Amino acid sequence: MKIFQQALSLRERRRGFHIITDEVENALPEIREIKTGICQVFIQHTSASLTINENADPTVRVDFEMFFNKTVKENDPNYRHDYEGSDDMPAHLKSAILGSSVSIPITNGRLALGTWQGIYLCEHRNYGGSRKLVITAWGQ
């Protein structure tokens, strides 16, 4: 079995949902050495998250942002954790809903994503800064 791991620092992005599939693939070219395996992408932050979804129509990403903003509102007077700004606690909640990692099968040296699937960085802060990922691939 082969195991590869690489840290990836993503540039700062505005709040919203951003496709990062190419950056993940480029960060770990050793995936090409794995015929059958798994790639896990983990984000080392609590106010941003990862998911896999539609990679073609950009309105999907706009609708994601709209949905989460309606579902997890800012400035809720019941939030106690508010000293980092009105977007901070909602960012933690959105991150908890979506999750901190995704796992993708590797088939014949490539991520086995569906035709219309991409890996999203879900940036929930107005000014989240750069984000750090750990990408781990293993298999034969």
DSSP file with accessible surface (Angstrom, degrees, kcal/mol):
  #  RESIDUE AA STRUCTURE BP1 BP2  ACC     N-H-->O    O-->H-N    N-H-->O    O-->H-N    TCO  KAPPA ALPHA  PHI   PSI    X-CA   Y-CA   Z-CA
    1    1 A M              0   0  155      0, 0.0     2,-0.4     0, 0.0   139,-0.2   0.000 360.0 360.0 360.0 141.2    0.0    0.0    0.0
    2    2 A K  E     -A  139   0A  88    137,-3.3   137,-2.0    31,-0.0     2,-0.4  -0.860 360.0-169.4-106.7 142.7    1.1    3.5   -0.8
    3    3 A I  E     +A  138   0A 117     -2,-0.4     2,-0.4   135,-0.2   135,-0.2  -0.998   6.2 178.9-133.4 128.4    0.3    6.5    1.4
    4    4 A F  E     -A  137   0A  39    133,-3.1   133,-2.8    -2,-0.4     2,-0.3  -0.970   1.8-176.9-127.7 145.7    0.9   10.1    0.4
    5    5 A Q  E     +A  136   0A 129     -2,-0.4     2,-0.3   131,-0.2   131,-0.2  -0.999   3.7 174.2-145.0 141.7    0.2   13.3    2.3
    6    6 A Q  E     -A  135   0A  87    129,-2.5   129,-3.0    -2,-0.3     2,-0.3  -0.993  24.2-135.6-147.3 137.0    0.6   17.0    1.4
    7    7 A A  E     -A  134   0A  67     -2,-0.3     2,-0.4   127,-0.2   127,-0.2  -0.698  23.1-165.9 -86.5 143.8   -0.4   20.2    3.1
    8    8 A L  E     -A  133   0A  33    125,-2.6   125,-3.3    -2,-0.3     2,-0.6  -0.995  10.8-155.6-134.5 127.3   -2.0   22.9    0.9
    9    9 A S  E     -A  132   0A  75     -2,-0.4     2,-0.3   123,-0.2   123,-0.2  -0.917  16.1-152.3-102.5 117.5   -2.4   26.5    1.7
   10   10 A L  E     -A  131   0A   1    121,-3.8   121,-1.5    -2,-0.6     3,-0.1  -0.703  21.0-111.1 -88.6 142.2   -5.3   28.1   -0.3
   11   11 A R        -     0   0  159     -2,-0.3   120,-0.1   119,-0.2    -1,-0.1  -0.254  48.0 -81.4 -64.8 158.1   -5.2   31.8   -1.0
   12   12 A E        -     0   0  106    118,-0.1     2,-0.3   115,-0.0   118,-0.2  -0.341  52.8-170.2 -61.6 138.0   -7.8   34.0    0.7
   13   13 A R        -     0   0   16    116,-0.5   115,-0.4    -3,-0.1   116,-0.2  -0.948  24.9-102.8-128.9 155.8  -11.2   33.9   -1.0
   14   14 A R        -     0   0  178     -2,-0.3   109,-0.2     1,-0.2   113,-0.1  -0.215  58.1 -73.5 -68.8 164.8  -14.3   36.0   -0.5
   15   15 A R  S    S+     0   0   37    111,-0.4     2,-0.3   109,-0.1   109,-0.2  -0.338  95.7  63.6 -58.9 135.4  -17.2   34.5    1.4
   16   16 A G  E    S-E  123   0B   3    107,-2.4   107,-3.0    -3,-0.1     2,-0.5  -0.924  90.5 -48.9 142.7-165.5  -19.0   31.9   -0.7
   17   17 A F  E     -E  122   0B   7     -2,-0.3     2,-0.4   105,-0.2   105,-0.2  -0.931  51.2-175.1-115.2 121.8  -18.5   28.5   -2.3
   18   18 A H  E     -E  121   0B  25    103,-2.9   103,-3.3    -2,-0.5     2,-0.4  -0.961  25.5-125.7-127.2 132.1  -15.4   28.0   -4.4
   19   19 A I  E     +E  120   0B  55     -2,-0.4   101,-0.2   101,-0.2     4,-0.1  -0.613  32.3 166.8 -77.8 125.8  -14.4   25.0   -6.6
   20   20 A I     >  +     0   0    2     99,-3.2     4,-2.2    -2,-0.4     5,-0.2   0.171  35.2 117.8-123.8  16.1  -10.9   23.9   -5.6
   21   21 A T  H  > S+     0   0   14     98,-0.6     4,-2.7     1,-0.2     5,-0.2   0.903  77.7  48.9 -54.0 -48.5  -10.7   20.5   -7.3
   22   22 A D  H  > S+     0   0  113      1,-0.2     4,-2.7     2,-0.2    -1,-0.2   0.895 110.1  51.5 -61.9 -40.2   -7.7   21.5   -9.6
   23   23 A E  H  > S+     0   0   59      2,-0.2     4,-1.6     1,-0.2    -1,-0.2   0.904 111.2  48.0 -64.1 -39.7   -5.8   22.9   -6.6
   24   24 A V  H  X S+     0   0    0     -4,-2.2     4,-1.0     2,-0.2     3,-0.2   0.950 113.7  46.6 -65.1 -47.8   -6.3   19.6   -4.7
   25   25 A E  H >< S+     0   0   53     -4,-2.7     3,-0.6     1,-0.2     6,-0.2   0.911 113.2  49.2 -62.3 -41.1   -5.2   17.5   -7.7
   26   26 A N  H 3< S+     0   0  118     -4,-2.7    -1,-0.2     1,-0.2    -2,-0.2   0.793 104.7  59.5 -69.7 -27.4   -2.2   19.6   -8.4
   27   27 A A  H 3< S+     0   0   22     -4,-1.6    -1,-0.2     1,-0.3    -2,-0.2   0.747 114.5  34.1 -73.3 -24.1   -1.0   19.5   -4.8
   28   28 A L    X<  +     0   0    1     -4,-1.0     3,-1.8    -3,-0.6    -1,-0.3  -0.574  61.4 162.4-132.9  71.7   -0.7   15.7   -4.7
   29   29 A P  G >   +     0   0   49      0, 0.0     3,-2.0     0, 0.0     4,-0.2   0.721  65.9  82.2 -65.2 -16.6    0.4   14.5   -8.1
   30   30 A E  G >   +     0   0   62      1,-0.3     3,-2.4     2,-0.2     4,-0.2   0.670  67.1  85.4 -62.4 -14.4    1.4   11.2   -6.5
   31   31 A I  G X  S+     0   0   10     -3,-1.8     3,-2.3     1,-0.3    -1,-0.3   0.860  76.1  70.2 -53.5 -31.7   -2.3   10.2   -6.8
   32   32 A R  G <  S+     0   0  178     -3,-2.0    -1,-0.3     1,-0.3    -2,-0.2   0.722  90.2  61.0 -59.7 -20.9   -1.4    9.0  -10.3
   33   33 A E  G <  S+     0   0  104     -3,-2.4     2,-0.6    -4,-0.2    -1,-0.3   0.504  88.9  85.0 -83.8  -5.5    0.6    6.2   -8.7
   34   34 A I    <   -     0   0    1     -3,-2.3    75,-2.0    -4,-0.2     3,-0.2  -0.878  50.4-177.3-104.5 121.3   -2.5    4.7   -7.0
   35   35 A K  S    S+     0   0  131    105,-2.2    73,-3.2    -2,-0.6     2,-0.4   0.915  80.7  11.2 -78.6 -45.8   -4.7    2.4   -9.1
   36   36 A T  E    S+B  107   0A  95    104,-2.1   104,-2.4    71,-0.2    -1,-0.3  -0.989  94.1  94.6-137.0 124.3   -7.4    1.9   -6.4
   37   37 A G  E     -BC 106 139A  13     69,-2.0    69,-3.0    -2,-0.4     2,-0.4  -0.931  58.5 -82.8-175.4-160.3   -7.6    3.9   -3.3
   38   38 A I  E     -BC 105 138A  58    100,-2.5   100,-2.4    -2,-0.3     2,-0.5  -0.983  19.0-156.8-135.7 143.3   -9.0    6.9   -1.3
   39   39 A C  E     -BC 104 137A   0     65,-2.7    65,-2.9    -2,-0.4     2,-0.5  -0.990  11.4-165.5-120.4 124.1   -8.2   10.5   -1.2
   40   40 A Q  E     -BC 103 136A  59     96,-3.4    96,-2.7    -2,-0.5     2,-0.5  -0.928   2.8-163.8-108.8 133.7   -9.2   12.5    1.9
   41   41 A V  E     -BC 102 135A   0     61,-2.7    61,-2.0    -2,-0.5     2,-0.4  -0.982  11.9-174.7-116.8 123.3   -9.2   16.3    2.0
   42   42 A F  E     -BC 101 134A  75     92,-2.4    92,-2.5    -2,-0.5     2,-0.4  -0.963  15.4-145.8-123.0 134.3   -9.3   17.8    5.4
   43   43 A I  E     - C   0 133A   1     57,-2.6     2,-0.5    -2,-0.4    90,-0.2  -0.860   7.2-147.5-101.6 133.9   -9.6   21.5    6.3
   44   44 A Q        +     0   0  103     88,-2.7     2,-0.3    -2,-0.4    89,-0.1  -0.230  68.7  84.7 -94.5  44.3   -7.8   22.7    9.4
   45   45 A H        -     0   0   50     -2,-0.5     3,-0.1     3,-0.2    -2,-0.1  -0.973  61.8-149.7-143.0 156.9  -10.4   25.5   10.3
   46   46 A T  S    S+     0   0   95     -2,-0.3    49,-0.3     1,-0.1    50,-0.2   0.387  95.4  53.8-108.3   1.6  -13.7   25.7   12.2
   47   47 A S  S    S+     0   0   12     48,-0.1    77,-1.1    47,-0.1     2,-0.3   0.197 107.2  49.6-122.2  14.9  -15.2   28.6   10.2
   48   48 A A  E     -F  123   0B   0     75,-0.2     2,-0.3    76,-0.1    75,-0.2  -0.947  67.4-171.1-141.7 160.7  -14.8   27.1    6.7
   49   49 A S  E     -F  122   0B   0     73,-2.1    73,-3.1    -2,-0.3     2,-0.3  -0.839  16.3-122.4-145.3 179.5  -15.8   23.7    5.4
   50   50 A L  E     +F  121   0B   1     49,-2.0     2,-0.3    -2,-0.3    51,-0.2  -0.956  28.8 158.5-128.5 148.3  -15.6   21.3    2.4
   51   51 A T  E     -F  120   0B  27     69,-1.4    69,-3.4    -2,-0.3     2,-0.4  -0.964  33.3-123.1-155.9 169.0  -18.2   19.6    0.3
   52   52 A I  E     +F  119   0B  38     -2,-0.3     2,-0.3    67,-0.2    67,-0.2  -0.982  49.6 124.1-117.7 131.4  -18.6   18.0   -3.1
   53   53 A N  E     -F  118   0B  62     65,-2.1    65,-2.4    -2,-0.4    -2,-0.0  -0.905  57.2 -18.4-163.5-168.8  -21.3   19.2   -5.5
   54   54 A E  E     -F  117   0B  55     -2,-0.3    63,-0.2    63,-0.2     7,-0.1  -0.131  44.5-176.8 -47.8 128.2  -22.1   20.6   -8.9
   55   55 A N        +     0   0   55     61,-1.9    62,-0.1     5,-0.0    -1,-0.1   0.361  68.4  55.7-112.9   4.9  -19.1   22.0  -10.7
   56   56 A A  S    S+     0   0   49     60,-0.4    61,-0.1     1,-0.2    -2,-0.0   0.877  93.2  56.0-105.4 -52.4  -20.5   23.4  -13.9
   57   57 A D    >>  -     0   0   74      1,-0.1     3,-1.7     2,-0.0     4,-0.5  -0.749  63.0-157.3 -91.4 113.1  -23.3   25.9  -13.2
   58   58 A P  H 3> S+     0   0   72      0, 0.0     4,-1.5     0, 0.0     3,-0.4   0.714  86.4  74.2 -64.7 -17.3  -22.1   28.8  -11.0
   59   59 A T  H 3> S+     0   0   72      1,-0.2     4,-2.6     2,-0.2     5,-0.2   0.783  85.8  65.4 -67.8 -22.2  -25.6   29.6   -9.9
   60   60 A V  H <> S+     0   0   30     -3,-1.7     4,-2.3     2,-0.2    -1,-0.2   0.937 102.5  47.1 -61.0 -43.9  -25.5   26.4   -7.7
   61   61 A R  H  X S+     0   0   57     -4,-0.5     4,-2.0    -3,-0.4    -2,-0.2   0.891 111.2  51.1 -67.4 -36.2  -22.8   28.1   -5.6
   62   62 A V  H  X S+     0   0   97     -4,-1.5     4,-2.4     1,-0.2    -1,-0.2   0.922 110.8  48.8 -64.0 -44.1  -24.8   31.3   -5.4
   63   63 A D  H  X S+     0   0   89     -4,-2.6     4,-2.8     2,-0.2    -2,-0.2   0.863 107.2  55.5 -66.0 -36.7  -27.8   29.3   -4.2
   64   64 A F  H  X S+     0   0   39     -4,-2.3     4,-2.5     2,-0.2     5,-0.3   0.951 109.6  46.6 -57.2 -49.7  -25.7   27.5   -1.6
   65   65 A E  H  X S+     0   0   31     -4,-2.0     4,-2.2     1,-0.2    -2,-0.2   0.930 113.2  49.1 -60.7 -44.3  -24.6   30.8   -0.1
   66   66 A M  H  X S+     0   0   87     -4,-2.4     4,-2.0     1,-0.2     5,-0.2   0.941 111.8  49.1 -60.6 -46.7  -28.2   32.1   -0.2
   67   67 A F  H  X S+     0   0  112     -4,-2.8     4,-2.5     1,-0.2     5,-0.2   0.938 112.9  45.5 -60.8 -49.3  -29.6   29.0    1.5
   68   68 A F  H  X S+     0   0   12     -4,-2.5     4,-2.7     1,-0.2    -1,-0.2   0.866 111.3  52.8 -67.6 -33.0  -27.0   28.9    4.3
   69   69 A N  H  < S+     0   0   53     -4,-2.2    -1,-0.2    -5,-0.3     5,-0.2   0.865 113.8  43.4 -68.9 -34.2  -27.4   32.7    5.0
   70   70 A K  H  < S+     0   0  137     -4,-2.0     3,-0.3    -5,-0.2    -2,-0.2   0.861 118.6  44.3 -74.0 -36.5  -31.2   32.2    5.3
   71   71 A T  H  < S+     0   0   77     -4,-2.5     2,-0.6     1,-0.3    -2,-0.2   0.872 122.3  34.1 -78.1 -40.1  -30.8   29.1    7.4
   72   72 A V  S  < S-     0   0   11     -4,-2.7    -1,-0.3    -5,-0.2     2,-0.1  -0.856  87.1-160.5-120.0  92.8  -28.0   30.2    9.8
   73   73 A K        -     0   0  127     -2,-0.6     3,-0.5    -3,-0.3     2,-0.1  -0.404  10.5-127.3 -80.1 149.9  -28.6   33.9   10.3
   74   74 A E  S    S+     0   0   52     -5,-0.2    13,-0.1     1,-0.2    -1,-0.1  -0.448  86.2  33.1 -84.1 164.1  -26.1   36.5   11.6
   75   75 A N  S    S+     0   0  119     11,-0.7    -1,-0.2     1,-0.2    12,-0.1   0.734  70.5 166.9  62.6  27.6  -26.7   38.8   14.5
   76   76 A D    >   -     0   0   58     -3,-0.5     3,-1.8    10,-0.2    -1,-0.2  -0.608  34.0-143.4 -70.2 123.4  -28.8   36.3   16.4
   77   77 A P  T 3  S+     0   0  121      0, 0.0    -1,-0.2     0, 0.0    -2,-0.1   0.681  95.3  65.3 -66.5 -13.2  -29.1   37.8   20.0
   78   78 A N  T 3  S+     0   0  135      2,-0.0     2,-0.3     0, 0.0    -2,-0.0   0.617  75.8 104.7 -83.7 -13.6  -28.9   34.3   21.5
   79   79 A Y    <   -     0   0   49     -3,-1.8     3,-0.1     1,-0.2    10,-0.0  -0.524  46.3-175.2 -67.5 131.8  -25.4   33.6   20.3
   80   80 A R  S    S+     0   0  231     -2,-0.3     2,-1.3     1,-0.2     3,-0.2   0.754  71.6  72.8 -93.9 -32.1  -22.9   33.9   23.1
   81   81 A H        +     0   0   49      1,-0.2     8,-0.4     2,-0.1    -1,-0.2  -0.699  60.4 120.4 -85.1  92.0  -19.8   33.5   21.0
   82   82 A D    >   +     0   0  105     -2,-1.3     3,-1.5     6,-0.1    -1,-0.2   0.345  30.4 102.3-136.9   6.6  -19.7   36.8   19.2
   83   83 A Y  T 3  S+     0   0  181      1,-0.3     3,-0.1    -3,-0.2    -2,-0.1   0.662  82.2  55.4 -75.2 -11.0  -16.5   38.5   20.1
   84   84 A E  T 3  S-     0   0   89      1,-0.4    -1,-0.3     2,-0.0     3,-0.2   0.313 124.5 -77.4 -99.4   8.2  -14.9   37.7   16.7
   85   85 A G    X>  -     0   0   29     -3,-1.5     3,-1.4     1,-0.1     4,-0.6  -0.302  47.6 -74.5 116.3 162.6  -17.7   39.4   14.8
   86   86 A S  T 34 S+     0   0   49      1,-0.3   -11,-0.7     2,-0.1   -10,-0.2   0.673 126.3  53.0 -69.8 -16.0  -21.3   38.7   13.7
   87   87 A D  T 3> S+     0   0   10     -3,-0.2     4,-1.6   -13,-0.1    -1,-0.3   0.548  91.5  79.0 -93.3  -5.2  -20.2   36.2   11.0
   88   88 A D  H <> S+     0   0    1     -3,-1.4     4,-2.1     2,-0.2     5,-0.2   0.970  93.3  40.1 -73.9 -56.1  -18.1   34.1   13.3
   89   89 A M  H  X S+     0   0   43     -4,-0.6     4,-2.4    -8,-0.4     5,-0.2   0.941 116.5  51.2 -62.2 -44.0  -20.7   31.9   15.2
   90   90 A P  H  > S+     0   0    1      0, 0.0     4,-2.7     0, 0.0    -1,-0.2   0.904 108.0  54.5 -57.9 -35.2  -22.8   31.4   12.0
   91   91 A A  H  X S+     0   0    0     -4,-1.6     4,-2.4     1,-0.2    -2,-0.2   0.915 107.5  49.2 -63.6 -41.3  -19.5   30.3   10.3
   92   92 A H  H  X S+     0   0   40     -4,-2.1     4,-2.2     2,-0.2    -1,-0.2   0.915 112.5  47.9 -62.9 -42.0  -18.9   27.7   12.9
   93   93 A L  H  X S+     0   0   63     -4,-2.4     4,-2.1     2,-0.2    -2,-0.2   0.926 111.7  48.7 -66.1 -43.7  -22.5   26.4   12.6
   94   94 A K  H  X S+     0   0    1     -4,-2.7     4,-2.4     1,-0.2     5,-0.3   0.908 111.5  50.9 -61.5 -40.8  -22.3   26.3    8.8
   95   95 A S  H  X S+     0   0   11     -4,-2.4     4,-3.1   -49,-0.3    -1,-0.2   0.900 108.7  51.2 -63.3 -40.4  -19.0   24.4    9.0
   96   96 A A  H  < S+     0   0   80     -4,-2.2    -1,-0.2     1,-0.2    -2,-0.2   0.874 110.8  49.3 -65.4 -35.8  -20.5   21.9   11.5
   97   97 A I  H  < S+     0   0  102     -4,-2.1    -2,-0.2     1,-0.1    -1,-0.2   0.932 121.0  33.2 -68.5 -45.6  -23.4   21.3    9.1
   98   98 A L  H  < S-     0   0   36     -4,-2.4    -2,-0.2    -5,-0.2    -3,-0.2   0.854 108.1-131.5 -83.7 -39.0  -21.2   20.7    6.0
   99   99 A G     <  -     0   0   23     -4,-3.1   -49,-2.0    -5,-0.3    -1,-0.1  -0.180  10.9 -97.4 108.5 164.4  -18.1   19.1    7.6
  100  100 A S  S    S+     0   0   48    -51,-0.2   -57,-2.6    -4,-0.1     2,-0.3   0.411  93.9  33.9-103.4   0.2  -14.4   19.4    7.7
  101  101 A S  E     -B   42   0A  47    -51,-0.2     2,-0.3   -59,-0.2   -59,-0.2  -0.995  52.7-159.0-153.1 158.0  -13.4   16.6    5.2
  102  102 A V  E     -B   41   0A  16    -61,-2.0   -61,-2.7    -2,-0.3     2,-0.4  -0.970  12.1-150.4-131.7 149.1  -14.4   14.8    2.0
  103  103 A S  E     -B   40   0A  75     -2,-0.3   -63,-0.2   -63,-0.2    -2,-0.0  -0.986  13.6-174.4-121.6 132.7  -13.3   11.4    0.8
  104  104 A I  E     -B   39   0A   2    -65,-2.9   -65,-2.7    -2,-0.4     9,-0.1  -0.990  25.4-118.7-128.4 131.6  -13.1   10.6   -2.9
  105  105 A P  E     -B   38   0A  65      0, 0.0     7,-3.2     0, 0.0     2,-0.5  -0.352  22.1-140.2 -63.2 148.7  -12.3    7.2   -4.4
  106  106 A I  E     -BD  37 111A   1    -69,-3.0   -69,-2.0     5,-0.2     2,-0.4  -0.968  21.6-178.8-109.8 127.6   -9.2    7.0   -6.6
  107  107 A T  E >   -BD  36 110A  72      3,-2.7     3,-1.2    -2,-0.5   -71,-0.2  -0.990  68.1 -17.9-130.4 120.9   -9.5    4.9   -9.7
  108  108 A N  T 3  S-     0   0  109    -73,-3.2   -73,-0.2    -2,-0.4   -72,-0.1   0.883 128.8 -48.6  51.7  45.7   -6.6    4.4  -12.1
  109  109 A G  T 3  S+     0   0    8    -75,-2.0     2,-0.3     1,-0.2    -1,-0.3   0.596 119.9  95.0  78.5  12.1   -4.6    7.3  -10.7
  110  110 A R  E <  S-D  107   0A 173     -3,-1.2    -3,-2.7   -75,-0.2     2,-0.3  -0.968  83.5 -99.4-134.7 150.8   -7.5    9.9  -10.8
  111  111 A L  E     -D  106   0A  14     -2,-0.3     2,-1.4    -5,-0.2    -5,-0.2  -0.522  35.4-135.6 -64.8 129.6  -10.1   11.2   -8.4
  112  112 A A        +     0   0   44     -7,-3.2     2,-0.2    -2,-0.3    -1,-0.1  -0.334  46.7 153.7 -90.0  55.2  -13.2    9.3   -9.3
  113  113 A L        -     0   0   38     -2,-1.4    -9,-0.0     1,-0.1     6,-0.0  -0.522  48.1-104.4 -77.3 151.2  -15.5   12.3   -9.2
  114  114 A G    >   -     0   0   35     -2,-0.2     3,-2.0     1,-0.1    -1,-0.1  -0.219  39.5 -93.9 -69.0 167.9  -18.7   12.3  -11.2
  115  115 A T  T 3  S+     0   0  117      1,-0.3    -1,-0.1     3,-0.0    -2,-0.1   0.847 125.2  32.1 -53.1 -39.9  -19.0   14.3  -14.4
  116  116 A W  T 3  S+     0   0  162    -62,-0.1   -61,-1.9   -61,-0.0     2,-0.4   0.088  98.3 110.2-109.7  23.4  -20.5   17.3  -12.8
  117  117 A Q  E <   + F   0  54B  86     -3,-2.0     2,-0.3   -63,-0.2   -63,-0.2  -0.808  35.2 167.1-106.0 143.2  -18.8   17.0   -9.4
  118  118 A G  E     - F   0  53B   0    -65,-2.4   -65,-2.1    -2,-0.4     2,-0.5  -0.965  38.3-106.3-143.7 160.6  -16.2   19.3   -7.8
  119  119 A I  E     - F   0  52B   0     -2,-0.3   -99,-3.2   -67,-0.2   -98,-0.6  -0.768  38.4-153.6 -88.7 129.0  -14.6   19.9   -4.4
  120  120 A Y  E     -EF  19  51B   0    -69,-3.4   -69,-1.4    -2,-0.5     2,-0.6  -0.874  15.5-149.8-104.9 137.4  -15.8   23.1   -2.8
  121  121 A L  E     -EF  18  50B   0   -103,-3.3  -103,-2.9    -2,-0.4     2,-0.8  -0.918  20.8-154.0 -90.5 123.6  -14.1   25.3   -0.3
  122  122 A C  E     -EF  17  49B   0    -73,-3.1   -73,-2.1    -2,-0.6     2,-0.7  -0.885   7.6-164.2-103.8 101.2  -17.0   26.8    1.6
  123  123 A E  E     +EF  16  48B   0   -107,-3.0  -107,-2.4    -2,-0.8   -75,-0.2  -0.803  14.1 173.8 -91.6 114.8  -15.8   30.1    3.0
  124  124 A H        +     0   0    1    -77,-1.1     2,-0.3    -2,-0.7   -76,-0.1   0.502  52.0  81.1-101.1  -7.1  -18.2   31.2    5.7
  125  125 A R  S >  S-     0   0   36    -78,-0.2     3,-0.6     1,-0.1     4,-0.1  -0.740  74.3-133.8 -99.7 151.1  -16.4   34.3    7.0
  126  126 A N  T 3  S+     0   0   63     -2,-0.3  -111,-0.4     1,-0.3     2,-0.2   0.887 109.3  16.1 -65.0 -38.4  -16.4   37.7    5.5
  127  127 A Y  T 3  S+     0   0  198   -113,-0.1    -1,-0.3     1,-0.1  -113,-0.1  -0.662  77.1 154.7-135.4  76.7  -12.6   37.8    5.9
  128  128 A G    <   -     0   0   19     -3,-0.6    -1,-0.1  -115,-0.4    -2,-0.1   0.677  36.5-149.2 -82.0 -19.7  -11.5   34.3    6.5
  129  129 A G        -     0   0   20   -116,-0.2  -116,-0.5    -4,-0.1    -1,-0.2  -0.265  47.7 -21.6  79.8-171.0   -7.9   34.6    5.3
  130  130 A S        -     0   0   60   -118,-0.2     2,-0.4  -121,-0.0  -119,-0.2  -0.363  67.3-141.0 -69.8 154.8   -5.9   31.8    3.7
  131  131 A R  E     -A   10   0A   9   -121,-1.5  -121,-3.8  -120,-0.1     2,-0.5  -0.950   4.5-140.8-123.2 142.0   -7.1   28.3    4.5
  132  132 A K  E     -A    9   0A 111     -2,-0.4   -88,-2.7  -123,-0.2     2,-0.3  -0.871  17.7-174.4-107.8 133.6   -5.0   25.2    5.2
  133  133 A L  E     -AC   8  43A   0   -125,-3.3  -125,-2.6    -2,-0.5     2,-0.5  -0.878  16.8-149.9-118.6 153.2   -5.8   21.7    3.9
  134  134 A V  E     -AC   7  42A  26    -92,-2.5   -92,-2.4    -2,-0.3     2,-0.5  -0.996  16.1-163.8-119.8 123.0   -4.2   18.3    4.5
  135  135 A I  E     -AC   6  41A   0   -129,-3.0  -129,-2.5    -2,-0.5     2,-0.4  -0.932   8.4-178.2-110.5 124.7   -4.6   16.0    1.6
  136  136 A T  E     -AC   5  40A  16    -96,-2.7   -96,-3.4    -2,-0.5     2,-0.4  -0.989   2.6-177.4-126.4 128.6   -4.0   12.3    2.2
  137  137 A A  E     +AC   4  39A   0   -133,-2.8  -133,-3.1    -2,-0.4     2,-0.3  -0.982   6.6 170.4-125.7 138.2   -4.2    9.6   -0.5
  138  138 A W  E     +AC   3  38A  86   -100,-2.4  -100,-2.5    -2,-0.4     2,-0.3  -0.989  21.0  89.7-145.6 152.1   -3.7    5.9    0.1
  139  139 A G  E      AC   2  37A   6   -137,-2.0  -137,-3.3    -2,-0.3  -102,-0.2  -0.969 360.0 360.0 157.6-164.2   -4.2    2.7   -1.9
  140  140 A Q              0   0  151   -104,-2.4  -105,-2.2    -2,-0.3  -104,-2.1  -0.816 360.0 360.0-119.2 360.0   -2.5    0.3   -4.3
